[in-house]
């Protein structure tokens, strides 16, 4: 997946140098800020770019001090990850979790922390066993600091956790994922925290081009594509999210919300990874998430676009081309967040 672990269909008529316009108020859309590149702006300049474009929410993949320092006093709502390589230590050592919270959360009292993502796309896998114990220790450390109601503790999963995803109402977690996710969902439910899910219609389309129309993936279908009982689906994104909602409902997680912690479309590196398709997908995503999904109609779906910059430190090809901006801070394509 495109992560730190590794518009209606309209032609682009604006010049690529046009400033990206973002809203003046916090919306349900944020942008992920990855740092896997040797030519990226300094964190202080990145935060200034978020502010100047009125991007109100950010996800970062580790508690990098210069970024946290730059975020102080900005009111930018933040998801900060516990990197995957730190899970085992935090799971086995409560004092390490206390230190993590003190050093990375309490030390930055003017940063608007929203969620702590304990691991990214770890489930299922060899390190999955460490996720819940680490979450519990981080939660306990937040409680000691009196921050447990202000900052929610979760983990970020890919849609690979689903064993069944079609039709969306039949959504179910795989047995491998559920062994770990079951108790995590109970924890999230008890603490009023959402499940963070990385949702990529791009990959689903690329892997199933014989059965999925690209318009369904790009939000540009003219009408219902999938009728699933009472729910009508006009785009693949909604179907993927609702399959996770159905899976949650099947295991007692009806009250657990979903936050889409990553979604996007690459602008180069593949035949369908084009600037036009990336602009179309991301613009339509922005325009759409405020209305929710068929299964949660009218409930805005908090969503983070991946990503802020093209990152040349990632694998060659599509992985380097998810950014809304080039490293020189110029937009890859015009997009409007208002």
C-alpha positions as CSV (number, residue, x, y, z in Angstrom):
1,X,0.0,0.0,0.0
2,X,1.0,3.6,-0.4
3,X,2.1,4.2,3.2
4,X,5.2,5.0,5.2
5,X,5.7,1.3,5.7
6,X,6.4,1.3,2.3
7,X,-14.5,15.8,-9.9
8,X,-16.6,14.8,-12.0
9,X,-14.6,13.8,-15.0
10,X,-13.4,17.2,-16.1
11,X,-10.3,17.9,-18.1
12,X,-7.6,19.8,-16.4
13,X,-7.9,23.2,-17.9
14,X,-6.0,25.2,-15.2
15,X,-2.3,25.7,-15.4
16,X,-0.3,23.3,-13.2
17,X,1.3,26.3,-11.5
18,X,-2.0,27.6,-10.1
19,X,-2.1,27.7,-6.3
20,X,-4.0,24.9,-4.6
21,X,-7.0,26.4,-2.8
22,X,-7.9,24.9,0.6
23,X,-10.7,25.8,2.9
24,X,-10.6,28.4,5.7
25,X,-12.2,26.0,8.2
26,X,-11.3,22.5,9.4
27,X,-13.1,20.0,7.2
28,X,-13.3,16.2,7.2
29,X,-10.3,16.1,4.9
30,X,-6.6,16.1,6.0
31,X,-3.4,15.3,4.2
32,X,-0.7,12.8,5.2
33,X,2.9,14.1,5.4
34,X,5.6,11.6,4.7
35,X,9.3,12.3,4.8
36,X,10.8,9.6,2.6
37,X,12.7,11.9,0.3
38,X,16.1,13.7,0.3
39,X,14.7,16.9,-1.3
40,X,11.7,17.7,0.8
41,X,11.1,21.1,2.5
42,X,12.1,21.6,6.1
43,X,9.2,20.7,8.5
44,X,8.8,24.3,9.4
45,X,8.2,25.1,5.7
46,X,5.9,22.2,5.4
47,X,3.7,23.4,8.3
48,X,3.8,26.8,6.8
49,X,2.5,25.3,3.5
50,X,-0.3,23.6,5.4
51,X,-1.2,26.8,7.1
52,X,-1.0,29.0,4.0
53,X,-3.3,26.6,2.2
54,X,-5.7,26.2,5.2
55,X,-5.1,22.4,5.5
56,X,-6.5,21.8,8.9
57,X,-5.5,18.1,9.5
58,X,-2.3,16.2,9.2
59,X,-1.0,12.6,9.6
60,X,2.7,12.0,10.3
61,X,4.3,8.5,10.5
62,X,6.6,9.1,13.5
63,X,6.9,11.7,16.3
64,X,9.6,13.7,14.5
65,X,10.6,16.5,16.8
66,X,11.1,19.3,14.2
67,X,7.6,18.6,12.8
68,X,6.0,18.6,16.3
69,X,7.9,21.8,17.1
70,X,6.6,23.5,14.0
71,X,3.0,22.4,14.7
72,X,2.9,24.0,18.1
73,X,0.2,26.7,18.3
74,X,-1.1,26.0,14.8
75,X,-4.3,24.1,15.7
76,X,-3.6,21.7,12.9
77,X,-5.3,18.4,14.0
78,X,-2.8,15.6,14.1
79,X,-2.6,11.9,13.8
80,X,0.8,10.7,15.0
81,X,2.0,7.2,14.4
82,X,3.9,4.9,16.7
83,X,6.3,3.4,14.1
84,X,6.0,-0.4,13.6
85,X,9.5,-1.1,14.8
86,X,8.6,0.4,18.2
87,X,5.6,-1.8,18.9
88,X,7.2,-4.7,20.7
89,X,9.0,-2.5,23.2
90,X,5.9,-0.5,24.0
91,X,3.8,-3.7,24.3
92,X,6.2,-5.3,26.8
93,X,7.2,-2.2,28.8
94,X,4.7,0.1,30.4
95,X,7.4,2.5,31.4
96,X,8.5,2.8,27.8
97,X,5.0,3.8,26.9
98,X,5.0,6.4,29.6
99,X,8.3,7.7,28.3
100,X,6.9,7.8,24.8
101,X,3.9,9.8,25.8
102,X,5.9,12.2,28.0
103,X,8.5,12.8,25.2
104,X,6.3,12.9,22.2
105,X,2.9,14.1,23.5
106,X,3.2,16.0,26.8
107,X,6.4,17.7,25.7
108,X,4.3,19.4,22.9
109,X,1.4,20.8,24.9
110,X,0.5,23.3,22.1
111,X,0.1,20.6,19.4
112,X,-3.5,19.5,18.7
113,X,-3.1,15.7,18.9
114,X,-6.2,13.9,17.6
115,X,-5.2,10.3,17.3
116,X,-2.3,8.1,18.1
117,X,-2.0,5.3,15.4
118,X,-0.2,2.4,17.1
119,X,1.2,0.7,14.1
120,X,0.4,1.0,10.4
121,X,-0.8,-1.9,8.3
122,X,0.6,-4.4,10.8
123,X,-2.5,-6.7,11.0
124,X,-2.3,-9.5,10.0
125,X,1.3,-10.2,10.4
126,X,4.2,-11.3,12.6
127,X,4.0,-8.1,14.7
128,X,0.2,-8.0,15.0
129,X,0.4,-9.6,18.5
130,X,2.1,-6.4,19.8
131,X,-0.5,-3.9,18.6
132,X,-3.2,-4.3,21.4
133,X,-0.7,-4.5,24.3
134,X,1.0,-1.4,23.0
135,X,-2.3,0.4,22.5
136,X,-3.3,-0.4,26.1
137,X,0.1,0.8,27.5
138,X,-0.1,4.1,25.5
139,X,-3.7,4.5,26.6
140,X,-2.7,4.0,30.3
141,X,0.1,6.6,29.8
142,X,-2.3,9.1,28.4
143,X,-4.7,8.4,31.3
144,X,-1.9,9.1,33.7
145,X,-1.4,12.4,32.0
146,X,-5.2,13.1,32.0
147,X,-5.3,13.1,28.2
148,X,-7.3,9.9,27.5
149,X,-10.5,11.8,26.5
150,X,-8.6,14.3,24.4
151,X,-6.5,11.9,22.3
152,X,-7.8,8.6,21.0
153,X,-5.6,5.6,20.6
154,X,-6.1,3.3,17.6
155,X,-4.2,1.5,14.9
156,X,-4.2,1.8,11.1
157,X,-5.1,-1.2,9.0
158,X,-5.3,-1.9,5.3
159,X,-8.4,-3.3,3.7
160,X,-6.5,-6.6,3.4
161,X,-8.0,-7.3,6.8
162,X,-11.2,-8.2,5.0
163,X,-11.7,-11.8,4.0
164,X,-14.9,-10.9,2.2
165,X,-15.6,-7.4,0.7
166,X,-18.2,-8.0,-1.9
167,X,-21.0,-7.2,-1.8
168,X,-20.3,-4.6,0.9
169,X,-23.1,-5.9,3.2
170,X,-21.3,-9.3,3.4
171,X,-18.1,-7.6,4.5
172,X,-16.2,-9.8,7.0
173,X,-12.7,-9.8,8.5
174,X,-10.4,-12.7,7.6
175,X,-9.8,-15.2,10.4
176,X,-6.2,-14.2,10.5
177,X,-7.0,-10.6,11.0
178,X,-9.9,-11.2,13.4
179,X,-7.8,-13.0,15.9
180,X,-6.0,-9.7,16.5
181,X,-8.7,-7.3,15.5
182,X,-11.5,-8.7,17.7
183,X,-10.1,-7.6,21.0
184,X,-8.9,-4.3,19.4
185,X,-12.4,-3.5,18.2
186,X,-13.7,-4.2,21.8
187,X,-11.0,-1.8,23.1
188,X,-12.0,0.9,20.5
189,X,-15.7,0.5,21.4
190,X,-15.0,0.8,25.1
191,X,-12.9,4.0,24.6
192,X,-14.9,5.7,21.9
193,X,-12.1,5.5,19.4
194,X,-12.3,5.0,15.7
195,X,-10.7,2.3,13.6
196,X,-8.2,3.9,11.2
197,X,-8.4,2.3,7.7
198,X,-6.3,2.9,4.6
199,X,-8.6,2.8,1.6
200,X,-7.2,2.6,-1.9
201,X,-9.6,2.1,-4.8
202,X,-6.6,2.5,-7.1
203,X,-5.1,-0.8,-6.0
204,X,-8.5,-2.6,-6.2
205,X,-9.0,-1.3,-9.7
206,X,-5.5,-2.1,-10.9
207,X,-5.8,-5.7,-9.6
208,X,-9.3,-6.2,-11.0
209,X,-9.4,-4.2,-14.3
210,X,-11.4,-7.0,-16.0
211,X,-14.3,-6.6,-13.5
212,X,-14.1,-3.0,-12.3
213,X,-14.8,0.0,-14.5
214,X,-12.4,2.9,-13.9
215,X,-15.3,5.4,-13.6
216,X,-16.5,3.4,-10.6
217,X,-13.0,3.8,-9.1
218,X,-12.7,7.5,-9.9
219,X,-16.2,8.6,-8.6
220,X,-17.3,9.4,-12.2
221,X,-20.0,6.7,-12.8
222,X,-23.2,8.3,-14.0
223,X,-25.5,6.1,-11.8
224,X,-25.7,3.1,-9.5
225,X,-23.1,0.4,-10.3
226,X,-23.7,-2.0,-7.4
227,X,-27.1,-2.4,-5.7
228,X,-26.7,-4.1,-2.4
229,X,-30.1,-4.5,-0.7
230,X,-31.2,-1.1,0.3
231,X,-27.8,0.5,-0.4
232,X,-26.8,1.9,-3.8
233,X,-23.2,2.3,-4.7
234,X,-22.0,4.7,-7.3
235,X,-18.3,4.5,-6.4
236,X,-15.8,1.9,-5.2
237,X,-14.6,4.0,-2.2
238,X,-18.0,3.9,-0.5
239,X,-18.2,0.1,-1.2
240,X,-14.8,-0.5,0.4
241,X,-15.5,1.6,3.5
242,X,-19.0,0.1,3.9
243,X,-17.5,-3.4,3.7
244,X,-15.4,-2.6,6.7
245,X,-18.4,-1.1,8.5
246,X,-20.3,-4.4,7.8
247,X,-17.4,-6.4,9.1
248,X,-17.3,-4.2,12.3
249,X,-21.0,-4.7,12.8
250,X,-20.6,-8.5,12.5
251,X,-18.2,-8.6,15.5
252,X,-20.0,-6.2,17.8
253,X,-18.3,-3.0,16.6
254,X,-21.5,-1.2,15.3
255,X,-20.5,1.9,17.4
256,X,-16.9,2.0,16.2
257,X,-16.5,4.8,13.6
258,X,-14.1,4.6,10.7
259,X,-11.5,7.3,9.9
260,X,-9.9,6.8,6.5
261,X,-6.3,7.3,7.5
262,X,-5.0,7.2,3.9
263,X,-6.5,7.4,0.4
264,X,-5.3,8.8,-2.9
265,X,-4.3,8.1,-6.5
266,X,-0.8,8.3,-8.0
267,X,0.0,10.7,-10.8
268,X,2.7,8.8,-12.6
269,X,4.3,5.4,-12.8
270,X,1.5,3.3,-14.4
271,X,-0.9,3.6,-17.3
272,X,-3.8,4.7,-15.1
273,X,-1.5,6.6,-12.7
274,X,-1.9,10.0,-14.5
275,X,-2.1,13.6,-13.4
276,X,-5.7,13.7,-14.8
277,X,-6.8,10.6,-12.9
278,X,-5.1,11.6,-9.7
279,X,-6.7,15.1,-9.8
280,X,-10.1,13.5,-10.6
281,X,-10.0,11.0,-7.8
282,X,-8.7,13.4,-5.1
283,X,-11.0,16.2,-6.1
284,X,-14.0,13.9,-6.1
285,X,-12.9,12.4,-2.8
286,X,-12.8,15.8,-1.2
287,X,-16.2,16.7,-2.6
288,X,-17.7,13.4,-1.5
289,X,-16.7,12.5,2.0
290,X,-18.7,15.1,3.7
291,X,-21.9,13.2,2.9
292,X,-20.7,9.9,4.3
293,X,-21.3,6.5,2.7
294,X,-24.6,4.7,2.0
295,X,-24.2,2.7,5.3
296,X,-23.5,5.9,7.2
297,X,-25.3,8.4,5.1
298,X,-25.1,12.1,6.2
299,X,-22.2,11.4,8.6
300,X,-19.1,13.1,7.4
301,X,-16.2,10.6,6.9
302,X,-12.9,12.0,8.2
303,X,-10.4,11.2,5.5
304,X,-6.7,11.9,5.0
305,X,-5.3,12.1,1.4
306,X,-2.0,10.4,0.8
307,X,0.1,12.4,0.4
308,X,1.5,15.9,0.7
309,X,4.6,15.4,-1.4
310,X,6.1,13.1,-4.0
311,X,8.8,11.2,-2.2
312,X,11.9,10.1,-4.1
313,X,13.1,7.9,-1.2
314,X,10.3,5.4,-2.0
315,X,10.4,2.6,-4.6
316,X,10.6,3.8,-8.1
317,X,7.3,4.0,-10.0
318,X,3.9,4.8,-8.5
319,X,5.2,4.9,-4.9
320,X,7.1,8.1,-5.6
321,X,4.1,9.8,-7.2
322,X,1.3,10.2,-4.7
323,X,1.9,13.8,-3.8
324,X,-0.3,16.8,-4.1
325,X,2.8,18.9,-4.2
326,X,6.3,18.5,-5.7
327,X,9.2,18.9,-3.2
328,X,9.6,22.5,-4.4
329,X,6.1,23.2,-2.9
330,X,4.5,23.7,-6.3
331,X,1.2,21.8,-6.8
332,X,1.3,18.6,-9.0
333,X,-2.2,19.6,-10.2
334,X,-4.8,22.1,-9.2
335,X,-7.2,20.9,-6.5
336,X,-9.8,22.8,-4.4
337,X,-10.4,21.8,-0.8
338,X,-13.3,24.3,-0.3
